[in-house]
Amino acid sequence: LEQALGSSTATLEPVDKGFGSGLSAIASNLQKHPAFYISYVVVCSGAFVFSSVVDEVVDLSVFTEFCNGVLMPLVIFSLWYLSAYRLPEEHRLQGASRWIVFIIFLVCSVFCVGSVFFSFRG
């Protein structure tokens, strides 16, 4: 029995050390980037409060889709810019693939923004 317990505690030791180093890494990141973590907590808390206050699930769903339609072009063109110009040279979008992806993103953005405007037309 002692051998079994001794070996089980020996196998738990790396898990404990790994968990401890994970906590120190989180604390280190929190000290390095406090604005990111504060804004993350604020946004998650605000979303929780907002979804708790709204009594109509359909209204919440429509509002979420509206935000998606408005913000999607900004997000995907930021990703396109980063992948076309800011990545290391060996990973960048180059040549025709850069512009094919741009055109696909443009078409998606036109449909998103257009659907927002058409939804208010009635």
Residue pairs with C-beta under 8 A, 6 or more apart in sequence:
29 37
30 37
50 60
51 60
54 60
66 116
66 119
68 112
69 112
69 113
69 115
69 116
70 112
70 113
70 116
72 108
72 109
72 112
73 105
73 108
73 109
73 112
73 113
76 105
76 108
76 109
77 105
77 109
80 93
80 101
80 102
80 105
83 91
83 92
83 93
83 101
84 92
84 93
84 98
84 101
84 102
85 92
92 98
93 101
